[in-house]
């Protein structure tokens, strides 16, 4: 088993051990950290994954409800497992969701819009490192999807677990996140310059590589 697969197995196991109450509490704490990033809430289009509850994924409905209150647009993924691709579907308060065979909540009626509209994307992951690389599920859905988005899209990863120093065996096409959020801290990562951000006076962790 290579090191990436071992990390994936390890953090899937750690997440499985969380109780439903811990998942809910930690998800809310992550949302509270996210609210501190005032500069991200002046955008219009946000893409976010919806939680697979049986896998104890982060409950992102705290975030979607907050975005709805601001009158913004949300898109969610509709996964095609044959093409290993994602359709970018509009999501609002009236959208009816149904779990697919993998337990992923998806819109019953697909209203697809171009990924080029997306300004902020919340990326699913198990753990990230201090360079901005992530361990996902290993299928590459979001690595492919990001190539369809505009280059300056802001990529935010949400994690129950603290970042690790370095993910091994990185591939040149591996997705890097710009900001990582845990329940206790915000990490500015990757290559974007976050200095002199307006309305962002909190003390966060800045990594420089």
C-alpha positions in Angstrom: 0.0 0.0 0.0 1.5 3.4 -1.0 1.7 6.3 1.5 -1.3 8.2 0.0 -3.5 5.1 0.2 -2.4 4.5 3.8 -3.2 8.1 4.8 -6.6 7.8 3.1 -7.3 4.5 5.0 -6.1 6.1 8.3 -8.3 9.2 8.1 -11.3 7.4 6.8 -11.0 5.2 9.9 -10.5 8.2 12.2 -13.6 9.9 10.7 -15.7 6.7 11.1 -14.9 6.7 14.8 -16.7 10.1 15.3 -20.1 10.0 16.8 -23.0 11.8 15.0 -23.0 14.4 17.8 -19.2 15.0 17.3 -19.7 15.3 13.5 -22.5 17.9 14.0 -20.5 19.9 16.7 -17.3 19.9 14.7 -19.2 20.8 11.5 -20.7 23.8 13.2 -17.2 24.8 14.6 -15.8 24.7 11.1 -18.7 26.9 9.9 -17.9 29.4 12.6 -14.3 29.6 11.5 -15.4 30.0 7.9 -17.7 33.0 8.9 -14.5 34.9 10.0 -13.3 35.0 6.4 -15.3 38.2 5.7 -13.7 38.7 2.3 -15.1 35.5 0.8 -18.8 36.5 1.3 -18.9 39.3 -1.2 -18.9 36.8 -4.1 -22.0 35.6 -6.0 -21.5 32.0 -7.0 -20.4 29.3 -4.5 -19.9 25.6 -5.2 -20.2 23.2 -2.3 -20.3 19.5 -1.7 -23.3 18.0 0.2 -22.5 15.5 3.0 -22.6 11.7 2.7 -24.0 11.1 6.2 -23.1 7.4 6.4 -19.4 8.4 5.9 -19.6 11.1 8.6 -18.7 13.8 6.2 -18.8 17.4 7.3 -22.4 18.8 7.5 -22.2 21.6 5.0 -25.8 22.6 5.4 -24.7 25.1 8.0 -22.8 26.8 5.2 -25.5 26.6 2.5 -28.1 28.1 4.9 -25.7 31.0 5.6 -25.1 31.6 1.9 -28.9 31.5 1.2 -29.4 34.1 3.9 -27.0 36.4 2.0 -29.0 35.9 -1.2 -26.2 34.3 -3.2 -26.2 31.4 -5.7 -25.1 27.9 -4.8 -24.1 25.0 -7.1 -23.6 21.4 -6.0 -22.0 18.4 -7.7 -23.9 15.8 -9.7 -21.4 12.9 -10.1 -21.1 10.8 -13.2 -19.1 7.7 -12.1 -18.8 6.4 -15.7 -17.0 9.5 -16.9 -15.5 10.4 -13.5 -16.9 13.9 -13.9 -19.1 16.4 -12.1 -22.1 18.4 -13.5 -22.4 21.8 -11.8 -26.0 22.0 -10.7 -27.9 25.0 -9.2 -29.2 24.4 -5.7 -31.7 26.5 -3.8 -34.1 26.2 -0.9 -36.7 24.5 -3.1 -34.3 21.9 -4.6 -35.4 18.4 -3.9 -32.5 16.1 -3.1 -32.3 12.3 -3.4 -29.3 10.1 -2.3 -27.7 8.3 -5.2 -26.6 4.7 -4.8 -23.4 5.9 -3.1 -25.3 7.9 -0.5 -24.5 11.3 -2.2 -27.4 13.8 -2.0 -28.1 15.1 -5.5 -30.8 17.3 -7.1 -33.7 15.3 -8.6 -34.0 17.9 -11.3 -30.7 19.0 -12.8 -30.3 22.7 -13.7 -26.7 22.7 -15.0 -24.7 25.9 -15.3 -21.1 26.4 -16.5 -18.4 25.9 -13.8 -16.9 29.2 -15.1 -19.4 31.0 -12.9 -18.0 29.6 -9.7 -16.0 32.1 -7.6 -15.6 30.1 -4.4 -15.4 26.3 -4.3 -15.6 24.2 -1.1 -13.6 21.1 -1.8 -14.2 17.7 0.0 -11.2 16.1 1.6 -10.1 13.8 4.4 -7.0 15.8 5.4 -4.7 18.5 3.9 -1.1 19.4 4.3 0.7 22.7 5.0 1.4 23.2 1.3 -2.2 23.0 0.3 -2.3 19.4 -1.1 -5.2 17.2 0.1 -6.1 13.5 0.5 -9.5 12.9 -1.1 -11.2 9.7 -2.0 -8.8 9.0 -4.8 -11.2 9.1 -7.8 -10.0 12.5 -9.1 -13.5 14.0 -9.6 -12.5 17.5 -8.3 -9.0 17.4 -9.9 -10.8 17.2 -13.2 -13.6 19.6 -12.3 -11.2 22.3 -11.3 -9.7 22.4 -14.8 -13.2 23.6 -16.0 -13.3 26.5 -13.5 -11.6 29.8 -13.9 -8.0 30.0 -12.8 -8.6 32.4 -9.9 -11.4 30.4 -8.3 -10.9 30.3 -4.5 -10.5 26.7 -3.3 -11.4 26.1 0.3 -10.9 22.7 2.0 -12.8 21.7 5.2 -11.4 19.1 7.6 -12.2 17.6 11.0 -8.5 17.0 11.4 -5.4 19.2 11.8 -3.2 19.4 8.7 -0.2 17.2 8.3 3.3 18.5 7.3 3.5 16.9 3.9 1.5 14.5 1.7 3.9 12.2 -0.2 3.9 11.2 -3.8 2.3 14.4 -5.1 1.4 14.3 -8.8 1.7 17.5 -11.0 -2.1 17.5 -11.6 -3.0 17.1 -8.0 -5.4 19.8 -6.7 -4.1 22.4 -4.3 -6.4 24.3 -2.0 -5.9 27.9 -1.1 -7.4 27.9 2.4 -7.9 25.1 4.8 -10.4 25.2 7.6 -10.4 23.0 10.7 -12.6 23.4 13.8 -9.9 25.5 15.6 -8.0 27.3 12.9 -7.8 28.9 9.4 -4.8 28.0 7.2 -3.8 30.2 4.3 -2.0 27.8 1.9 -0.9 27.4 -1.7 0.3 30.2 -3.9 -2.4 32.9 -3.5 -1.3 36.1 -1.8 -3.6 36.8 1.2 -1.7 39.8 2.5 -3.7 43.0 2.9 -7.1 41.2 2.7 -9.9 43.7 3.5 -12.0 43.0 6.5 -9.8 40.1 7.6 -8.2 41.1 10.9 -8.1 37.7 12.5 -4.8 36.0 13.4 -4.6 33.0 11.1 -1.9 30.6 10.1 0.0 31.6 7.0 2.3 29.1 5.4 5.1 30.2 3.0 6.7 27.8 0.6 
